């Protein structure tokens, strides 16, 4: 698979994903869970510090301490109604995660310019937290503007893909995530990814491992991810340390001619191309900030 834009990949879904985002897919069983379905306390805690990139045009401040989120159901985007989460709303373009009081990391193809920075907000708590939650509103305090691109790379040659941005104010009601600062993830490490597949409310997807760890810039895994997961934090499932940023992978949906709609592509855990994860240690500006904070 070649690196392509999310808009081209999901043209029938009319999602406005950013340039250079790669597809993703389901490997083996579909491990994606809503927050209310998850039982791992560590993973639930990590999810608090992950955010959705949502266009300001889809956000409405209700003036009562809440902000409404708008978007069509996944099934309205050409996805079969039998697909997992088909009745849930899609709104996010990309995912990101908190690495400092006012610092957030995402994929470089999600934030391509200051215009892209300013056109979307970063929304924490866009998630289904109970069985009857529609995720159509969040506390207004969970919504943050992007005000600065501190460091960014999107390199077709090396395949590096990351962005470190500054939010408009400190995020005081949740913790910055712990990131790897040296070395690299061990071969076969168990992984979990938390983000917004196909723009859906936050999903936790464990059950993955490092498949290929040879490259200096990124490693490869069998994470269950889709367009919209770009920028998601990929964690060591057992320690909660951020190992990298989900950036690209296999085609995520395929057309089912018998039903006239699209379904998630299925691969074995060892099959297909795998999902690429930018190593978090590539962000030298972040490494410097972490080192300074630890002094």
C-alpha positions in Angstrom: 0.0 0.0 0.0 1.3 3.5 -0.8 0.8 6.5 1.5 -2.3 8.4 0.4 -4.7 11.0 1.7 -7.5 10.0 4.1 -10.0 11.9 1.9 -9.0 9.8 -1.1 -9.1 6.6 0.9 -12.6 7.2 2.4 -14.1 9.2 -0.4 -17.4 7.5 -0.1 -17.5 8.5 3.5 -16.8 12.2 2.9 -14.7 12.5 6.0 -12.4 15.5 5.9 -9.2 13.8 7.1 -5.9 15.5 6.6 -3.4 15.0 3.8 -1.0 12.1 3.9 -2.9 10.0 6.4 -2.7 6.2 5.8 -5.3 3.5 6.1 -5.7 1.1 8.9 -7.5 -2.3 9.5 -8.6 -5.1 11.8 -6.2 -7.9 12.6 -7.6 -11.1 13.9 -10.4 -10.3 16.3 -11.7 -6.7 16.4 -10.3 -5.6 19.7 -11.8 -2.1 19.7 -13.8 -1.3 22.9 -15.8 1.6 24.0 -14.7 3.0 27.4 -17.7 1.5 29.2 -16.7 -2.0 27.8 -13.1 -1.8 28.9 -12.1 -3.4 32.2 -8.4 -2.6 32.3 -8.0 0.2 34.8 -4.6 1.3 33.4 -6.0 1.6 29.9 -9.0 3.6 31.1 -6.8 6.0 32.9 -4.6 6.5 29.8 -7.8 7.2 27.7 -8.4 10.3 29.8 -5.3 11.9 28.3 -6.2 11.2 24.7 -8.1 13.7 22.5 -10.0 14.0 19.2 -9.2 16.6 16.6 -12.6 18.0 15.6 -13.3 20.9 13.2 -14.7 24.0 15.0 -17.6 23.9 12.6 -18.8 20.7 14.3 -18.6 22.2 17.8 -21.3 24.4 19.4 -20.9 26.0 22.8 -24.3 25.6 24.5 -23.6 28.3 27.1 -24.3 26.0 29.9 -20.9 24.4 30.5 -21.3 21.9 27.7 -20.3 21.8 24.0 -22.3 19.8 21.5 -20.6 17.7 18.8 -22.2 17.1 15.4 -21.6 14.4 12.8 -23.3 11.7 10.9 -23.5 8.1 11.9 -20.8 5.7 10.7 -23.5 3.8 8.7 -24.4 7.0 6.8 -20.8 7.1 5.4 -21.2 4.0 3.2 -20.3 1.5 6.0 -22.6 -1.5 6.4 -25.1 -1.2 9.2 -23.9 -4.6 10.5 -20.4 -3.2 11.1 -19.2 -2.6 14.7 -20.2 0.9 16.0 -22.2 1.6 12.8 -24.8 3.6 14.7 -22.3 5.8 16.4 -21.4 9.4 15.3 -18.3 10.2 13.4 -16.8 13.6 14.1 -13.0 13.4 14.6 -10.4 13.9 11.8 -7.4 12.7 13.8 -6.3 11.7 17.3 -3.8 13.1 19.7 -2.5 12.8 23.3 -1.3 14.9 26.2 2.5 15.0 26.9 2.7 18.1 29.0 0.5 20.6 30.8 -0.3 22.4 27.5 1.5 20.1 25.0 -0.1 17.6 22.7 1.4 15.1 20.1 -0.4 14.0 16.9 0.7 12.9 13.4 2.4 15.3 11.2 -0.1 14.8 8.4 -2.9 15.9 10.8 -1.4 19.3 11.4 0.0 20.5 8.1 0.1 24.3 8.8 -1.0 27.0 11.3 -4.2 27.2 9.3 -4.8 23.5 10.1 -3.8 24.2 13.7 -6.4 26.9 14.0 -9.3 25.2 12.1 -9.8 22.4 14.6 -10.1 22.0 18.3 -8.7 19.2 20.5 -11.5 17.6 22.5 -10.9 15.4 25.5 -13.8 13.1 26.7 -15.3 12.4 23.3 -16.2 8.9 24.3 -19.0 6.5 25.1 -18.8 6.1 28.8 -22.1 4.3 29.5 -24.3 1.9 27.4 -26.8 4.7 26.7 -24.2 7.5 26.1 -24.4 9.1 22.6 -21.2 11.1 23.0 -22.9 14.1 21.5 -21.7 16.6 24.1 -18.6 17.1 26.3 -17.9 19.6 29.1 -16.7 22.9 27.5 -13.6 22.7 29.7 -12.6 19.6 27.7 -12.2 21.7 24.4 -8.9 23.3 23.6 -7.6 25.4 20.7 -4.2 24.8 19.0 -2.1 27.9 19.2 1.4 26.8 18.1 3.3 24.1 16.2 6.4 23.5 18.2 7.9 20.7 16.1 6.7 18.8 13.1 7.9 16.4 10.4 6.3 14.7 7.5 9.0 13.1 5.4 8.2 10.8 2.4 11.8 9.6 2.4 12.3 8.6 6.0 8.6 8.1 6.7 8.9 10.2 9.8 5.5 11.6 10.8 4.7 13.6 13.9 3.7 17.0 15.3 4.1 18.5 18.8 1.7 21.4 19.4 0.8 23.8 22.1 -2.7 24.2 23.4 -4.2 27.5 24.4 -4.2 26.8 28.1 -3.0 24.2 30.6 -4.9 20.9 30.9 -5.2 20.7 34.7 -7.8 18.0 35.1 -5.8 15.0 33.7 -2.2 13.9 33.6 0.4 14.2 30.9 1.3 10.7 29.6 4.7 9.1 30.3 6.7 8.7 27.1 9.8 6.6 26.2 12.8 8.9 26.2 15.6 6.6 25.0 16.2 3.2 23.3 13.3 1.5 21.6 10.4 -0.8 22.3 11.3 -4.4 22.8 10.5 -7.0 20.1 7.1 -8.6 20.7 6.0 -6.0 23.3 2.2 -6.1 23.9 0.6 -2.9 22.7 -2.6 -0.9 23.1 -3.8 2.0 21.0 -6.3 4.6 22.1 -7.9 7.0 19.6 -10.8 7.7 17.2 -11.1 5.1 14.4 -13.0 6.5 11.4 -13.7 9.6 13.6 -15.7 7.7 16.2 -15.8 8.3 19.9 -12.7 7.1 21.7 -11.8 3.4 21.4 -9.3 1.3 23.3 -7.8 -1.5 21.2 -5.4 -3.9 22.9 -4.4 -7.4 21.7 -1.6 -6.3 19.5 2.2 -6.7 19.5 5.3 -5.3 17.9 5.7 -7.2 14.6 8.7 -5.6 13.0 11.1 -3.5 15.1 14.0 -3.0 12.7 13.4 0.5 11.3 15.0 3.5 13.0 12.0 5.8 12.4 9.0 3.6 13.0 8.0 0.1 14.0 5.2 -2.1 12.7 2.3 -3.8 14.5 -1.0 -5.6 14.2 -3.1 -2.8 15.8 -6.8 -2.6 15.0 -6.8 1.0 13.7 -8.7 3.0 11.0 -8.6 6.5 9.4 -9.0 8.9 12.3 -6.6 6.9 14.5 -3.8 8.9 12.9 -2.0 10.6 15.8 -3.2 8.0 18.4 -0.9 7.1 21.2 0.5 3.6 21.0 1.3 2.3 24.5 3.1 -0.6 26.1 0.0 -2.4 27.2 1.4 -3.4 30.6 3.3 -0.3 31.7 1.3 2.5 30.0 4.4 4.1 28.5 3.9 5.8 25.1 6.0 4.0 22.5 4.9 5.9 19.4 2.3 7.5 17.2 -0.1 5.6 14.9 0.5 7.1 11.4 -0.4 4.7 8.5 -1.2 1.1 7.6 -3.3 -1.4 5.5 -6.6 -0.5 3.7 -9.2 -0.3 6.3 -12.5 -0.8 4.5 -13.4 -3.0 1.5 -16.6 -3.0 -0.6 -19.0 -5.9 -0.1 -20.8 -6.2 -3.4 -23.5 -8.6 -2.0 -24.6 -5.9 0.5 -23.7 -2.8 -1.4 -21.7 -1.2 1.4 -18.2 -1.2 2.9 -17.0 -3.5 5.7 -13.7 -3.4 7.8 -10.9 -5.3 6.1 -9.9 -8.5 8.0 -6.3 -9.7 8.2 -4.7 -12.4 10.3 -2.5 -11.2 13.1 0.5 -12.0 11.0 -0.9 -11.0 7.6 -1.3 -7.8 5.5 1.2 -5.0 5.7 0.7 -4.1 9.4 0.3 -0.7 10.9 3.2 1.8 11.2 4.0 3.6 14.4 6.4 6.6 14.5 8.8 6.2 17.4 8.0 8.8 20.1 11.8 9.3 20.6 11.9 10.9 17.1 10.4 14.1 18.6 13.7 15.7 19.8 11.9 18.8 21.0 9.7 16.7 23.3 12.7 14.7 24.5 14.4 18.0 25.5 11.4 19.2 27.3 11.0 16.0 29.2 14.7 16.0 30.2 14.4 19.6 31.4 11.3 18.8 33.5 13.0 15.8 35.1 16.0 18.0 36.3 
